[in-house]
């Protein structure tokens, strides 16, 4: 088995992993290795040929491949090492990695590690839809790869279950290719993705949207022939008396993303049951000291720019850890807890007083207008408060708070409440 020692290893060469490497290198770290399972750096960006990337990070409107190329150029300019077609299959408690490559197994022993493996799509098995198992049922991301990378159309008459961003983007993509997109079916009463994608992909393309509906059966044996669409009643139960059949030859699933944390579980890293990612402190450090997490492996972001921003910070902090300038994960960390109106928050832990700007990423639990967002201590002391015109669960809230003084082992809460006029 080939053995490699390095200062910093980064598992994943997508937008978070590349930004982590650049962030660490710009802090003076030179012995960095990025490990990427694909043939090229860039991760999922390489199949995202639509624009909308880079508006925050580069102040430009880029396609996914263009966005990736910006980072790849910077990786090469800094002479950062990377291993392609190499997949990490094991993470040990001492931060050691076992990876499989075209030349066999590789053991990598870093002093610090950034987890940047991204996320995966929920498949049909996670939805529990009854019916046969015909061809033509696939995730929206798989269809995206078929059409944008492989050059194949997945079908001609399309139904999409779920109104997440990738589902809406693929609705437009297939519409532009001449397919008949017969509808996007969403179990909730609001779209699950960004408003801009709803406007540009659903409204502008005049694609039918069935809010408050779900698919209750898949028809067809060899190939999908139709799906059964059923509205959801006020109790959240499908109303079979109002179901209808819509013919199609392809069903795409856009029903959520799951952070890739099998490696984290192997190393017994503490996970947040709501986000699905590791519990993190303000340095993006996990409960295994010296192991950091960034991007969609930490929690699913809605903008790749924020993925890269979190990666850059994680890489910078990994370099600071190696210099002994940030504390390891400690027993007396304070907890940041989602309170009323908040579904999840990151970071979930604070290890020391925070001088300067501290970024929090959170999501609302429901749609609301004209609200107050508060960050408070368990003694009801308000540390930060902000009025927000509208909050939506699909759209992440990014809050920067200056100079947060914490009490060791204390509890702090984010809440969204009290509509204001």
C-alpha positions as CSV (number, residue, x, y, z in Angstrom):
1,X,0.0,0.0,0.0
2,X,1.3,3.4,-1.0
3,X,1.7,5.8,1.9
4,X,1.5,9.6,1.9
5,X,2.1,12.1,4.7
6,X,1.0,15.7,4.5
7,X,0.1,18.7,6.5
8,X,-3.5,19.0,5.2
9,X,-5.6,16.6,3.2
10,X,-8.9,17.6,1.6
11,X,-11.5,14.9,0.8
12,X,-13.3,16.2,-2.2
13,X,-12.3,18.4,-5.1
14,X,-15.6,20.3,-5.7
15,X,-16.3,23.9,-4.9
16,X,-15.8,23.5,-1.2
17,X,-12.7,21.4,-1.4
18,X,-10.9,23.6,-4.0
19,X,-11.7,26.7,-2.0
20,X,-10.4,25.0,1.2
21,X,-7.1,24.3,-0.5
22,X,-6.8,27.8,-1.8
23,X,-7.7,29.3,1.6
24,X,-5.1,27.1,3.3
25,X,-2.4,27.9,0.8
26,X,-3.0,31.6,1.1
27,X,-2.4,31.2,4.9
28,X,1.1,30.0,4.0
29,X,0.5,26.2,4.1
30,X,2.2,24.4,1.2
31,X,1.9,20.7,1.9
32,X,-1.7,20.2,0.8
33,X,-3.3,17.3,-1.1
34,X,-6.8,17.4,-2.6
35,X,-8.4,14.0,-3.1
36,X,-11.1,13.8,-5.9
37,X,-12.9,10.6,-7.0
38,X,-13.8,12.0,-10.5
39,X,-11.5,12.4,-13.6
40,X,-11.4,16.2,-13.1
41,X,-11.5,18.7,-10.3
42,X,-14.8,20.6,-10.0
43,X,-17.2,18.0,-8.7
44,X,-20.8,18.5,-9.6
45,X,-20.0,21.9,-11.2
46,X,-18.9,20.2,-14.4
47,X,-22.4,19.0,-15.3
48,X,-24.1,22.3,-14.3
49,X,-23.9,24.1,-17.6
50,X,-26.6,26.7,-16.6
51,X,-25.5,30.1,-15.3
52,X,-26.2,31.7,-11.8
53,X,-22.8,30.7,-10.3
54,X,-20.3,33.3,-8.9
55,X,-22.6,36.2,-8.4
56,X,-21.5,36.6,-4.8
57,X,-18.0,35.1,-4.8
58,X,-16.7,36.6,-8.1
59,X,-19.4,39.3,-8.8
60,X,-19.9,37.6,-12.1
61,X,-22.7,35.4,-13.6
62,X,-20.9,32.2,-14.6
63,X,-21.8,28.7,-15.6
64,X,-20.8,25.7,-13.4
65,X,-17.8,24.7,-15.6
66,X,-16.7,28.4,-15.8
67,X,-17.0,28.7,-12.0
68,X,-15.0,25.5,-11.5
69,X,-12.3,26.6,-13.9
70,X,-11.7,29.8,-11.9
71,X,-10.7,27.6,-8.9
72,X,-8.8,25.0,-10.9
73,X,-6.6,27.8,-12.3
74,X,-5.9,29.0,-8.8
75,X,-5.1,25.5,-7.6
76,X,-2.6,25.1,-10.4
77,X,-1.1,28.6,-9.9
78,X,-0.4,27.7,-6.3
79,X,1.1,24.3,-7.3
80,X,-1.4,22.5,-4.9
81,X,-1.2,18.7,-5.3
82,X,-4.3,16.7,-6.1
83,X,-5.1,13.1,-6.7
84,X,-7.8,12.3,-9.3
85,X,-9.8,9.1,-9.7
86,X,-9.1,8.5,-6.0
87,X,-11.9,7.9,-3.6
88,X,-11.5,7.9,0.2
89,X,-13.2,4.8,1.6
90,X,-12.1,5.0,5.3
91,X,-11.5,7.7,7.9
92,X,-9.8,6.7,11.1
93,X,-9.9,8.3,14.5
94,X,-6.4,9.6,14.1
95,X,-7.4,11.5,10.9
96,X,-5.7,8.8,8.7
97,X,-7.4,8.1,5.4
98,X,-7.6,5.0,3.2
99,X,-8.3,5.7,-0.4
100,X,-8.6,3.6,-3.6
101,X,-6.9,4.8,-6.8
102,X,-6.2,3.3,-10.2
103,X,-2.9,2.1,-8.8
104,X,-4.4,0.4,-5.7
105,X,-4.9,1.5,-2.1
106,X,-3.4,4.6,-0.7
107,X,-2.9,5.5,2.9
108,X,-2.8,9.2,3.6
109,X,-1.7,10.5,7.0
110,X,-2.5,14.3,7.4
111,X,-2.0,16.4,10.4
112,X,-5.3,18.1,9.6
113,X,-8.2,17.2,7.4
114,X,-11.1,19.0,5.6
115,X,-14.2,17.0,4.7
116,X,-15.7,18.3,1.5
117,X,-17.5,15.3,0.0
118,X,-20.7,17.2,-0.8
119,X,-24.1,15.6,-0.8
120,X,-26.1,13.0,-2.7
121,X,-29.7,12.9,-4.0
122,X,-32.5,11.0,-2.4
123,X,-33.5,8.1,-4.6
124,X,-36.8,6.3,-5.2
125,X,-36.1,4.0,-2.3
126,X,-36.3,7.0,0.0
127,X,-39.7,8.1,-1.3
128,X,-41.6,4.9,-0.9
129,X,-43.7,5.4,-4.0
130,X,-45.7,2.3,-4.8
131,X,-45.8,0.7,-8.3
132,X,-43.6,-1.2,-10.6
133,X,-39.8,-0.7,-11.1
134,X,-39.7,0.3,-14.7
135,X,-37.0,2.1,-16.6
136,X,-37.2,5.8,-16.8
137,X,-37.2,6.6,-13.1
138,X,-34.1,8.5,-12.0
139,X,-32.9,11.4,-10.0
140,X,-32.8,14.9,-11.5
141,X,-29.0,15.0,-11.1
142,X,-28.6,11.7,-13.0
143,X,-30.7,13.1,-15.9
144,X,-28.5,16.3,-15.8
145,X,-25.4,14.2,-16.2
146,X,-27.0,12.2,-19.0
147,X,-27.9,15.3,-21.0
148,X,-25.0,17.6,-20.2
149,X,-22.1,15.2,-20.0
150,X,-23.1,12.0,-21.9
151,X,-25.3,13.7,-24.5
152,X,-28.4,11.5,-24.0
153,X,-32.0,12.6,-23.5
154,X,-33.5,10.7,-20.6
155,X,-37.0,10.8,-22.3
156,X,-39.5,12.8,-24.2
157,X,-42.5,13.3,-21.9
158,X,-41.3,14.2,-18.4
159,X,-42.8,14.5,-14.9
160,X,-40.7,15.8,-12.1
161,X,-41.4,15.0,-8.5
162,X,-40.1,17.8,-6.2
163,X,-39.5,21.5,-6.8
164,X,-36.0,21.7,-5.5
165,X,-33.5,23.8,-7.5
166,X,-32.1,20.9,-9.5
167,X,-35.7,19.7,-10.4
168,X,-36.7,23.2,-11.6
169,X,-33.5,23.7,-13.5
170,X,-33.9,20.3,-15.2
171,X,-37.5,21.2,-16.1
172,X,-36.2,24.2,-18.0
173,X,-33.3,22.3,-19.5
174,X,-35.5,19.5,-20.9
175,X,-38.1,22.1,-22.1
176,X,-35.3,23.8,-24.1
177,X,-34.3,20.5,-25.6
178,X,-37.8,20.0,-27.0
179,X,-39.1,17.6,-24.4
180,X,-42.7,18.0,-23.1
181,X,-42.4,18.7,-19.4
182,X,-45.9,17.8,-18.3
183,X,-45.6,19.0,-14.7
184,X,-43.6,19.5,-11.6
185,X,-45.3,17.9,-8.6
186,X,-44.6,19.3,-5.1
187,X,-45.9,17.9,-1.9
188,X,-45.6,21.2,-0.1
189,X,-47.6,24.4,-0.5
190,X,-44.6,26.3,-1.8
191,X,-41.7,25.5,-4.1
192,X,-38.7,23.9,-2.6
193,X,-36.0,25.9,-4.3
194,X,-34.9,29.5,-4.9
195,X,-37.4,32.1,-6.1
196,X,-35.2,33.0,-9.0
197,X,-35.3,29.4,-10.3
198,X,-39.0,29.3,-10.0
199,X,-39.4,32.4,-12.1
200,X,-36.8,31.5,-14.7
201,X,-37.5,27.8,-15.0
202,X,-41.2,27.3,-14.2
203,X,-43.0,30.6,-14.9
204,X,-40.9,31.6,-17.9
205,X,-41.2,28.2,-19.5
206,X,-44.9,27.9,-18.7
207,X,-44.5,24.5,-17.0
208,X,-47.4,23.2,-14.9
209,X,-46.7,23.2,-11.2
210,X,-48.9,21.1,-8.9
211,X,-48.4,22.4,-5.3
212,X,-49.8,20.3,-2.5
213,X,-49.7,17.1,-4.6
214,X,-47.6,14.0,-4.7
215,X,-47.2,10.9,-6.8
216,X,-48.9,7.9,-5.4
217,X,-48.2,5.3,-8.1
218,X,-45.9,4.6,-11.0
219,X,-47.5,2.8,-13.9
220,X,-45.7,0.7,-16.5
221,X,-43.6,-2.5,-16.4
222,X,-40.8,-2.2,-18.9
223,X,-40.8,1.6,-19.1
224,X,-42.7,4.3,-17.2
225,X,-46.0,4.9,-19.0
226,X,-47.8,7.2,-16.5
227,X,-47.9,8.3,-12.9
228,X,-50.8,8.8,-10.5
229,X,-50.9,12.3,-9.0
230,X,-52.9,12.9,-5.9
231,X,-53.6,16.1,-4.0
232,X,-52.8,16.4,-0.2
233,X,-55.6,17.3,2.1
234,X,-55.5,19.6,5.1
235,X,-54.4,16.8,7.3
236,X,-51.4,16.0,5.1
237,X,-53.0,12.8,3.7
238,X,-53.3,12.1,0.0
239,X,-57.0,12.5,-1.1
240,X,-57.5,9.5,-3.4
241,X,-60.9,10.7,-4.5
242,X,-59.2,13.5,-6.5
243,X,-56.3,11.6,-8.0
244,X,-55.6,11.7,-11.7
245,X,-53.3,10.0,-14.2
246,X,-50.7,11.8,-16.3
247,X,-48.9,9.9,-19.0
248,X,-45.1,10.2,-19.3
249,X,-42.1,8.1,-20.2
250,X,-39.7,9.6,-17.6
251,X,-40.0,10.5,-13.9
252,X,-37.3,12.6,-12.4
253,X,-36.9,12.8,-8.6
254,X,-35.9,16.0,-7.0
255,X,-36.8,15.1,-3.4
256,X,-33.9,16.4,-1.4
257,X,-30.2,16.1,-0.8
258,X,-28.3,14.2,1.9
259,X,-24.8,15.3,3.1
260,X,-22.3,12.5,2.4
261,X,-21.2,11.6,5.9
262,X,-20.4,7.9,5.9
263,X,-16.7,8.8,6.6
264,X,-17.7,11.0,9.5
265,X,-19.7,8.1,11.0
266,X,-16.7,5.8,10.7
267,X,-14.6,8.2,12.8
268,X,-17.5,8.7,15.3
269,X,-17.8,12.4,14.5
270,X,-20.9,13.9,16.1
271,X,-23.6,14.6,13.6
272,X,-26.5,17.1,13.7
273,X,-29.8,15.0,13.2
274,X,-31.5,18.0,11.5
275,X,-28.8,19.1,9.0
276,X,-27.4,15.6,8.5
277,X,-23.9,17.1,8.7
278,X,-21.3,17.2,11.5
279,X,-21.7,19.4,14.5
280,X,-19.3,22.3,13.9
281,X,-17.8,25.1,15.9
282,X,-17.2,28.6,14.6
283,X,-14.0,27.4,12.9
284,X,-15.9,24.7,10.9
285,X,-14.1,22.2,13.2
286,X,-15.9,18.9,13.9
287,X,-15.9,17.0,17.2
288,X,-12.7,15.2,16.1
289,X,-10.1,17.9,16.7
290,X,-8.2,18.9,13.5
291,X,-11.0,17.6,11.2
292,X,-13.0,20.4,9.5
293,X,-16.1,20.2,7.3
294,X,-17.3,22.6,4.6
295,X,-19.9,22.9,2.0
296,X,-22.8,20.5,1.5
297,X,-21.2,17.8,3.6
298,X,-21.8,20.2,6.6
299,X,-25.3,21.1,5.5
300,X,-27.0,21.5,2.2
301,X,-26.5,25.1,0.9
302,X,-28.6,26.8,-1.7
303,X,-25.9,28.8,-3.3
304,X,-22.5,27.4,-4.5
305,X,-20.9,30.7,-3.6
306,X,-21.7,30.1,0.0
307,X,-20.3,26.5,-0.4
308,X,-17.0,28.0,-1.6
309,X,-17.0,30.7,1.1
310,X,-17.4,28.0,3.8
311,X,-14.6,26.0,2.2
312,X,-12.3,28.9,2.1
313,X,-12.9,29.6,5.8
314,X,-12.4,25.9,6.7
315,X,-9.1,25.8,4.9
316,X,-7.9,29.0,6.5
317,X,-8.9,27.6,9.9
318,X,-7.2,24.3,9.3
319,X,-4.0,26.2,8.6
320,X,-4.4,28.1,11.9
321,X,-5.0,24.8,13.7
322,X,-1.7,23.5,12.4
323,X,0.0,26.6,13.7
324,X,-1.7,26.2,17.1
325,X,-3.7,29.3,16.8
326,X,-7.2,28.0,17.3
327,X,-8.4,25.6,20.1
328,X,-9.3,22.0,19.6
329,X,-12.8,20.9,20.1
330,X,-13.4,21.2,23.9
331,X,-15.7,19.8,26.6
332,X,-16.9,23.3,27.6
333,X,-18.1,24.4,24.3
334,X,-21.3,26.6,24.2
335,X,-24.3,25.3,22.2
336,X,-26.1,27.3,19.5
337,X,-29.7,26.0,19.3
338,X,-32.5,26.5,16.8
339,X,-35.4,28.1,18.7
340,X,-38.9,29.1,17.7
341,X,-39.3,29.5,13.9
342,X,-35.8,28.2,13.1
343,X,-35.3,24.7,11.7
344,X,-31.5,24.5,11.8
345,X,-28.4,26.5,12.5
346,X,-24.6,26.2,11.9
347,X,-22.2,26.5,13.7
348,X,-23.8,24.6,16.5
349,X,-21.0,25.0,18.9
350,X,-18.8,27.9,20.1
351,X,-15.4,27.1,21.6
352,X,-14.3,30.5,22.8
353,X,-15.2,34.2,22.6
354,X,-15.3,35.4,19.0
355,X,-13.6,38.7,18.2
356,X,-14.5,40.1,14.9
357,X,-17.2,38.8,12.5
358,X,-18.8,35.5,13.2
359,X,-21.0,34.0,10.4
360,X,-24.1,31.9,11.2
361,X,-26.1,29.9,8.6
362,X,-29.7,29.1,9.4
363,X,-33.0,28.2,7.8
364,X,-36.5,29.2,8.9
365,X,-39.0,26.4,9.7
366,X,-41.9,28.1,7.9
367,X,-42.7,30.9,5.4
368,X,-43.2,34.2,7.2
369,X,-43.2,37.9,6.4
370,X,-42.0,40.9,8.5
371,X,-40.3,39.0,11.3
372,X,-37.7,39.6,13.9
373,X,-34.6,37.3,14.1
374,X,-33.0,37.3,17.5
375,X,-29.8,35.7,18.8
376,X,-30.1,35.5,22.6
377,X,-28.5,33.8,25.6
378,X,-30.4,31.4,27.9
379,X,-30.9,34.2,30.4
380,X,-33.0,36.0,27.7
381,X,-30.2,38.6,27.0
382,X,-30.5,39.7,23.4
383,X,-27.1,39.6,21.7
384,X,-28.3,40.5,18.1
385,X,-31.6,41.4,16.5
386,X,-32.6,42.0,12.9
387,X,-35.8,42.7,11.0
388,X,-36.3,40.5,8.0
389,X,-39.0,41.2,5.4
390,X,-39.5,37.5,4.3
391,X,-38.1,34.1,5.3
392,X,-38.5,30.9,3.3
393,X,-37.2,27.4,4.4
394,X,-35.5,26.8,1.0
395,X,-33.5,30.0,1.2
396,X,-30.6,30.0,3.7
397,X,-30.2,33.0,6.0
398,X,-26.6,34.2,6.5
399,X,-26.1,36.4,9.6
400,X,-22.8,38.0,10.6
401,X,-22.5,39.0,14.3
402,X,-19.6,41.0,15.6
403,X,-17.7,40.2,18.8
404,X,-19.7,37.4,20.5
405,X,-18.8,36.8,24.1
406,X,-19.8,33.3,25.3
407,X,-20.2,31.6,28.6
408,X,-18.4,28.1,28.6
409,X,-21.1,25.4,28.4
410,X,-23.7,28.1,27.9
411,X,-26.7,27.9,25.6
412,X,-27.6,30.4,22.9
413,X,-30.7,30.5,20.7
414,X,-31.8,31.8,17.3
415,X,-35.5,32.6,17.1
416,X,-37.7,34.0,14.3
417,X,-40.9,35.5,15.7
418,X,-43.0,38.6,16.4
419,X,-44.2,40.0,13.2
420,X,-43.5,43.7,13.0
421,X,-45.3,46.5,11.1
